[in-house]
Amino acid sequence: MTRSTVPTKATKNAETGKSLLIVESPSKVKTIAGYLGDAYEVESSMGHIRDLPQPSELPTDMKKGPYGKFAVDVEHGFDPYYVVNPDKKKKVTELRRKLKDADALYLATDGDREGEAIAWHLLQVLKPKVPVYRLTFPEITREAIERAFGQLRELDKDLVDAQETRRILDRLYGYEISPVLWRKVSSGLSAGRVQSVATRLVVQRERERMAFVSADYWDLTGTFARPEGQDAGRGFTARLSSLNSQRVATGKDFSDRGELKSARDGALVHLDETSATSLAAGLQDAEFTVRSLETKPYTRRPAAPFTTSTLQQEAARKLRFTSRTTMRVAQRLYENGYITYMRTDSVALSDQAINAARRQAKELYGEDFVPGKPRVYSSKSKNAQEAHEAIRPAGDSFRTPSQVRSQLSVDEFKLYELIWKRTVASQMQDAKGSTATVRLGAAASSAAGELSGADAEFSASGTVITFRGFLAAYEEGKDENPEAAASSAKAKDEDKRLPVMAEGDALDATDVTADGHTTTPPARYTEASLVKTLDELGIGRPSTYAATISTIMDRGYVQVRGSALIPSWLAFSVVRLLEDHFTDYVDYDFTAELEEDLDRIARGEEERVKWLTGFYFGDGQAEHGLKPIVEDLGEIDARAVNTIPITDEIMLRVGKFGPYLEVGGTVDPETGEITDPVRANVPLDLAPDELDAAKAQELMEIGKADGRELGINPDSGRMIVAKDGRYGPYVTEVIPEPTQEELDAIPTEYYKNGKPKPKKIEKPKPRTASLFSSMKLQDVTLDDALKLLSLPRELGEDTDGETITVQNGRYGPYLKKGSDSRSIGSEDQIFTITLDEAKTIYSQPKQRGRQAAKPPLADLGTDPLTEKHMVIKDGRFGPYITDGETNVTVPRAENIEQMTNARASQLLAEKRAKGPAPKKTTTRARSTKTATKSKTATKSKTASKATAGTKTKATTTRKASTTKK
């Protein structure tokens, strides 16, 4: 395929002397325009201006043609049909108008695939008749912009091809596979090249947790110290490492099935509670000696500068940011000139950045902290479509976090500081020190029982950092992993010095204790660890991970509990269908190969049409192709896809209204009839790995009681039943169906075609009440139900005349007075709390959530000017001074402890003098715009009629087949 590139010759418009420069984001416009001056008109495209439409949005004459299914003609070179997005038509018109008065066009969209594609689409839609130049800004600084104008280039058609291939690939994948999910699992679901694989990773981890069998093991720890000499009495902790020269088993020696693995370095000894306790008793008075002491040099190197992936991971660990938050904040920092481009796979730094980092490290930490030669980092990725520099502070010299703090929001400052620290640390010296490992042992006394005389050897290690190097600026975070207790203990050994001792020294042992442990299942993915895994597998692009994770959450495939990602049962069904019938398309290696193929297209090593043909149609025996696989699916058993066995008898099924358990009906031995199956709802907050056999049986007991009749409500005469709902068990009244006499009494209404409308009687809403958490559905009685249905209970009037009621809600029991709600201690209080007790609760200050309102940080006394009481409070954006009417932030340069009454009064007076913040003029501007519109209404209508045909042609553009070769 041949693409039109940037024209190098065109007629120059010498009338205006202005050039039009187009960037992607409107946030960049003001900054760039300020650097370029009046010679340039800077505008933004506001992202992509064209895309593939939904097939339903195609022109009528095209819906039945080759573009009708995908908006892509797969039979003729995978030719896409593009339309200008409806919300971008006005922007395109504006750009065309400004281009008419320009003497040159500069396309300055981002330097990745998407940015290159945006530039190409602008070129196709605007059809400029002036010289056109392509340039990119790796950072929004004066120096970078000046360098960019010295590195003008043509449009990279290979990058555009790669982006278009990716877009068509995702359209084919989603439009062919998603309908299968709609038919066999549930409507509204979606499949995607990256999202389906990400969902499979989360589901696979949950399967591992469900299959996990825990194992118990024991070991010993003790506190040891030299009885005399240097460091005498200074204790250190050591752990039992071997018994009779056999290594003591730890958690890593057990498989996920709870079985002991075979040891690589000899036999293992597995201690149970009895043997560990006996051994500990036999070592209480044992004579320990130092058997060996080994010291090795310790060196730790700094981490490479941030890529998109590592920035998302580290921001999740250290700042608790989601991937989406990280990318959103990084985008703002880039657009406002604080950091370089944030979508990159590269860890390399430019010469200017290396010099800036080394210079700043030398200024802040000293010359000794900077190595003699610059550190050079290389990326393992062969990717050619992203920016070619790591994420770093912008500029040829870096601004410290303290220099930009007042200009940034809280989140922006946190992320900038993280990027700054990582960049500066990457050019600093290694951390140096030494690690000492000591082994000590003794023979167990007769108190050890069967282990009497056993040789027990303990070990401990400690690291002393003698030169902090890069650690003075930054230390990389680690993923949270509950089962990595051993790793955590090892980390604590860093920067821990062992006492002075020598081989053969005698040691006193105290507190030798037996410790029991249980292996834990693999940790669930967090956003950080999922991003890390996707990046390591080479699946997708780090710049899209935030959107991918948001998508699998929005689709209901994954939910977040704390920081853990938990798959839904719906995700289990989707993944099973894809694994069984679209195996390659959720295979990790296959998906990574797709990404590598896109990179080859971006490098010009692969031809777009040939590759898409192989992917969709196949190329014979080697590749089957997506189309033949979809056409040859055969019959898919939807019931089997949506069934997960919990026990031999209990099955979990994914239904239209959520997951439920089912036990098949039984055959009546006398009549031979099959009874209806028993079903039970699965609570929405119950994680899949928490649904074991015991929990399933408990839920089935509740299911058996579902619909149980409790008796007649004496007040209404209606039957009360106990039900199990999606949000928990409840009791409700049964509203009887209308009798035939009642229906006959209703006048008949007719449709326009003369047919009678069905008669309906609007039923009253049944009274319903949730069970208390202490109640069980199978045990609830009629009396319990009547008490629950009597809620809310009216207690009486408060001193202000408002009625106080007590009731039970989704988040527990509470009092209500008008719009003021107050939580109470327990559900039992609902029927026992008195009006006086309720009044006492309302007389207290209202709590925020579960915490009382924060007390003031400081009391400053009475303002001499206004005679109002002044205090300092802790606000969302930091401490502030208030007199109850006027608020003013405590200046960053001033301490709360040093704030005086006079200074606080002065700050409040200055704030009052400024008056309220000026209101935005949105309404005024809108009014002006409306007035202008009304003046030119007639002229605009006439112009619209005259150009209607031209506009339609411009906004629904099909790529001409003549450009294909």
SULBELZI-V205616 format. One record per helix or strand of 3 or more residues. SS is the DSSP state (alpha for helix, beta for strand). FROM is the first residue (numbers start at 1). LEN is the number of residues. If there is no record, write none. Layout:
ss:SS from:FROM len:LEN
ss:SS from:FROM len:LEN
//
This chain:
ss:beta from:19 len:5
ss:alpha from:26 len:11
ss:beta from:40 len:5
ss:beta from:50 len:3
ss:alpha from:55 len:3
ss:alpha from:60 len:3
ss:beta from:79 len:6
ss:alpha from:86 len:15
ss:beta from:104 len:4
ss:alpha from:113 len:14
ss:beta from:131 len:4
ss:alpha from:142 len:8
ss:alpha from:157 len:28
ss:alpha from:195 len:17
ss:beta from:216 len:11
ss:beta from:236 len:8
ss:beta from:246 len:3
ss:alpha from:251 len:3
ss:alpha from:273 len:10
ss:beta from:288 len:13
ss:alpha from:308 len:12
ss:alpha from:323 len:13
ss:alpha from:351 len:15
ss:alpha from:367 len:3
ss:alpha from:401 len:7
ss:alpha from:410 len:16
ss:beta from:431 len:13
ss:alpha from:446 len:6
ss:beta from:455 len:13
ss:alpha from:469 len:4
ss:alpha from:485 len:9
ss:beta from:506 len:13
ss:alpha from:527 len:11
ss:alpha from:542 len:13
ss:beta from:558 len:4
ss:beta from:564 len:4
ss:alpha from:569 len:13
ss:alpha from:583 len:4
ss:alpha from:588 len:15
ss:alpha from:608 len:10
ss:alpha from:626 len:6
ss:alpha from:638 len:4
ss:beta from:643 len:3
ss:beta from:650 len:6
ss:beta from:658 len:6
ss:beta from:678 len:4
ss:alpha from:688 len:3
ss:alpha from:693 len:13
ss:beta from:708 len:5
ss:beta from:719 len:7
ss:beta from:728 len:6
ss:alpha from:740 len:5
ss:beta from:768 len:3
ss:alpha from:782 len:8
ss:beta from:793 len:5
ss:beta from:803 len:7
ss:beta from:812 len:6
ss:beta from:820 len:4
ss:alpha from:827 len:5
ss:alpha from:835 len:9
ss:beta from:858 len:5
ss:beta from:869 len:7
ss:beta from:878 len:5
ss:beta from:887 len:3
ss:alpha from:901 len:14
ss:alpha from:922 len:14
ss:alpha from:937 len:19
ss:alpha from:961 len:3
//
